[in-house]
């Protein structure tokens, strides 16, 4: 997914439609928790297809059962947020941002669905926390994260699915950075924030703090085929990540296993768990190809 803007989804419109709008019979009755404006906004985006790449306000209003003025307000807001653009004919079409967002969301859903059983088996076999992450702008996003059953949950940092992690001080992040095509990698490295503090507080004692050190680390990761977090994200946490590939050999995700640094050195972590991670990553590749 591309990096998102500062506007929230609520900016799509108010949660009330005008009195001239028709009632949508598909809207669930959930005690007021359903946002009609968000639903209508997403319905507008979903209405575009290869057969209908451009749409006018009248077409959208008729399909959604809304007044033209309300439909125009939603379309204008979606255009301001960067998801629609208007051509010379005043008809709307999806932007690349909307297409990229949709493709990434679908890819994340497919990864979660196809990998869940494999991650659960990996967690059962090793006893430690396993995570699957993808690149999301200037951060890594966890598609899934399963806590280990051996205890010591302080190393999990209260993270869960959809949590975002920095790229420069995590095994998942460094592996995803190293897997990028060189031009995209150079562009991201030029602007990537190398913070030593984040939402979790101060990062670990070995947190990478310079672009030169990060570039050297990426070279090592590309050569080794794996990435280590040696107390970089958090004091007392070590993890190793390996790539999850698609059918063409491109990295689509990073599979990570985290352990307490007090119990395992970096060398012990690699020797004991890297083979299990690689085996699980290969199983996920096969599952994605089905």
C-alpha positions in Angstrom: 0.0 0.0 0.0 1.1 3.5 -0.6 1.5 5.9 2.3 -1.8 7.3 3.3 -2.7 10.9 3.7 -3.6 12.8 6.8 -7.3 12.9 6.1 -9.4 10.3 7.9 -12.1 8.1 6.4 -14.7 10.3 8.2 -13.9 13.1 5.7 -15.9 11.2 3.0 -19.0 12.8 4.4 -21.4 13.0 7.3 -23.1 9.9 8.5 -26.5 11.1 7.4 -27.9 11.2 3.9 -30.3 13.8 2.6 -34.0 13.3 2.8 -34.2 12.8 -1.0 -31.9 9.7 -0.9 -33.5 6.3 -1.2 -33.1 3.7 1.5 -30.5 1.1 0.7 -32.0 -2.3 1.7 -28.5 -3.8 2.0 -27.4 -1.6 4.9 -27.2 -3.8 8.0 -29.2 -2.9 11.1 -26.4 -3.0 13.7 -27.6 -0.5 16.3 -26.1 2.6 14.7 -22.6 1.3 14.3 -22.8 1.2 10.5 -21.4 4.3 8.8 -23.6 5.0 5.7 -21.2 7.7 4.4 -18.2 5.3 4.5 -20.3 2.6 2.9 -21.4 4.9 0.1 -17.9 6.1 -0.5 -16.6 2.5 -0.8 -19.5 1.6 -3.0 -18.6 4.4 -5.4 -15.1 3.1 -5.7 -16.3 -0.5 -6.2 -18.5 0.6 -9.1 -15.5 1.2 -11.4 -14.4 -1.8 -13.5 -12.6 -2.6 -16.7 -15.9 -2.5 -18.4 -16.8 0.9 -16.8 -13.5 2.7 -16.3 -15.2 6.1 -16.2 -18.5 7.1 -14.6 -20.7 10.1 -14.4 -22.5 11.5 -11.4 -25.9 10.4 -12.8 -24.8 6.8 -13.2 -23.4 6.6 -9.7 -26.4 8.2 -8.2 -28.8 5.9 -9.9 -26.9 2.8 -8.9 -26.6 3.8 -5.3 -30.1 5.2 -5.0 -28.8 8.6 -3.9 -29.5 12.1 -5.0 -27.1 13.6 -7.5 -26.1 16.4 -5.0 -25.1 13.8 -2.3 -23.3 11.6 -4.9 -21.4 14.7 -6.2 -20.4 15.5 -2.6 -19.0 12.0 -2.1 -17.2 12.0 -5.4 -15.7 15.4 -4.8 -14.4 14.3 -1.4 -12.9 11.1 -2.9 -11.2 13.2 -5.6 -9.8 15.6 -2.9 -8.5 12.5 -1.0 -6.7 11.3 -4.1 -8.8 8.2 -5.0 -10.8 9.7 -8.0 -9.9 12.1 -10.7 -12.1 14.0 -13.2 -11.4 14.1 -16.9 -12.2 16.7 -19.5 -15.7 15.2 -20.0 -16.4 15.7 -16.2 -16.6 11.9 -15.8 -14.6 10.3 -12.9 -12.1 7.5 -12.9 -10.0 5.7 -10.3 -6.5 7.1 -9.6 -3.4 4.8 -9.3 -3.6 5.4 -5.6 -7.0 3.7 -5.4 -5.8 0.8 -7.5 -2.7 0.3 -5.5 -4.6 0.4 -2.2 -7.1 -2.2 -3.5 -4.4 -4.5 -4.8 -2.4 -4.3 -1.6 -5.5 -4.9 0.6 -6.4 -7.9 -1.5 -2.9 -9.2 -1.3 -2.8 -8.9 2.5 -6.1 -10.7 2.8 -4.8 -13.5 0.6 -1.6 -13.8 2.6 -3.5 -13.9 5.9 -6.0 -16.6 4.7 -3.4 -18.8 3.0 -0.7 -18.6 5.7 -2.7 -18.8 8.9 -2.6 -22.6 9.4 1.1 -22.6 8.5 1.9 -19.8 11.1 -0.1 -21.7 13.8 1.9 -24.9 13.1 5.2 -22.9 13.2 4.2 -21.3 16.5 3.2 -24.7 18.0 6.5 -26.3 16.8 8.9 -23.6 18.0 6.9 -22.2 20.9 7.9 -18.6 20.1 6.1 -15.6 18.5 5.8 -15.6 14.7 4.8 -12.7 12.5 4.1 -12.1 8.8 4.6 -8.6 7.5 4.4 -6.6 4.2 5.7 -3.2 3.1 3.3 -0.3 3.7 4.8 3.0 2.6 7.7 3.9 5.0 6.7 1.1 7.5 6.1 -2.6 7.7 2.6 -3.8 8.5 1.9 -7.0 10.3 -0.5 -9.2 8.3 -0.6 -11.6 11.2 1.2 -12.2 14.6 0.8 -15.2 16.8 2.1 -15.1 20.4 4.4 -17.9 21.5 3.2 -20.4 24.1 6.4 -20.4 26.1 5.5 -17.3 28.0 7.8 -14.2 28.3 5.2 -12.1 26.5 7.0 -8.9 27.2 9.0 -9.6 24.0 5.7 -9.3 22.0 5.5 -5.6 22.8 1.7 -5.9 22.7 1.7 -5.9 18.9 -0.9 -7.6 16.8 -2.2 -7.8 13.3 -2.3 -4.5 11.4 0.4 -3.0 13.7 3.1 -1.0 12.0 6.8 -1.3 12.6 9.8 0.8 11.6 11.9 -0.5 8.7 15.3 0.4 9.9 15.4 -1.5 13.2 13.3 -4.6 12.6 14.1 -7.9 10.9 10.9 -7.7 8.9 11.6 -4.1 7.9 15.2 -4.6 6.8 14.3 -7.7 4.8 11.5 -5.9 2.9 13.8 -3.0 2.3 16.5 -5.2 0.9 14.0 -6.9 -1.4 12.9 -3.7 -3.1 14.2 -3.0 -6.7 17.2 -0.8 -6.5 15.5 2.5 -7.7 12.6 2.1 -5.3 15.1 1.2 -2.5 17.3 4.3 -3.1 14.2 6.6 -3.2 12.9 5.2 0.1 16.3 5.2 1.8 16.7 8.9 0.9 13.6 9.9 2.9 13.2 7.1 5.5 13.1 8.5 9.1 15.8 6.9 11.2 14.2 7.5 14.6 15.6 6.2 17.9 12.2 6.6 19.6 8.7 5.5 18.5 5.2 4.7 19.8 6.8 1.9 21.9 9.3 4.3 23.6 13.0 4.2 23.0 14.2 1.6 20.5 16.8 -1.0 21.5 20.5 -0.3 22.2 21.6 -1.5 18.7 19.1 0.5 16.7 20.6 1.7 13.4 20.8 5.5 13.5 22.6 6.4 10.2 21.8 5.9 6.6 25.3 4.6 5.8 24.9 1.9 8.4 21.4 1.0 7.1 22.7 0.7 3.5 25.5 -1.6 4.7 23.0 -3.7 6.6 20.8 -4.0 3.5 23.8 -5.2 1.5 24.3 -7.9 4.1 20.7 -8.9 4.1 20.6 -9.3 0.3 23.7 -11.4 0.4 22.6 -13.6 3.3 18.9 -14.1 2.4 17.7 -13.3 5.9 17.6 -10.4 8.3 18.3 -10.2 12.0 17.0 -7.8 14.7 19.7 -8.0 17.4 18.1 -5.9 20.1 17.4 -3.1 17.7 13.6 -2.6 18.1 13.7 -3.3 21.8 16.1 -4.2 24.5 16.0 -8.0 25.2 14.4 -8.9 21.8 16.0 -10.8 19.0 14.3 -12.0 15.8 15.1 -13.4 12.4 13.1 -12.9 9.2 13.2 -14.7 5.9 11.4 -13.8 2.6 8.1 -15.2 1.4 8.3 -15.4 -2.4 5.6 -15.5 -5.1 5.7 -17.7 -8.2 8.1 -15.4 -10.0 10.6 -15.3 -7.1 9.7 -11.8 -5.9 9.5 -11.1 -2.2 5.8 -10.4 -1.2 6.2 -10.6 2.6 8.6 -11.4 5.4 8.2 -14.2 7.9 9.7 -13.5 11.4 10.3 -15.4 14.6 11.1 -13.5 17.9 12.8 -14.8 21.0 14.1 -13.4 24.3 17.6 -12.1 23.9 18.5 -13.4 27.3 17.9 -17.0 26.2 19.3 -17.0 22.7 22.3 -15.4 21.1 22.0 -14.3 17.4 23.9 -17.3 16.3 21.7 -19.7 18.3 18.6 -18.0 17.0 19.8 -18.6 13.4 20.9 -22.2 13.9 17.8 -23.3 15.8 15.0 -21.5 14.0 16.0 -20.3 10.5 15.5 -23.7 8.9 12.0 -23.9 10.3 11.2 -20.4 9.0 12.5 -21.2 5.5 10.4 -24.3 5.4 7.3 -22.4 6.5 8.0 -19.6 4.0 8.2 -22.2 1.2 4.9 -23.7 2.3 3.3 -20.2 2.2 4.7 -19.7 -1.4 3.1 -23.0 -2.5 -0.2 -22.0 -0.8 -0.3 -18.6 -2.5 0.2 -20.3 -5.9 -2.9 -22.5 -5.6 
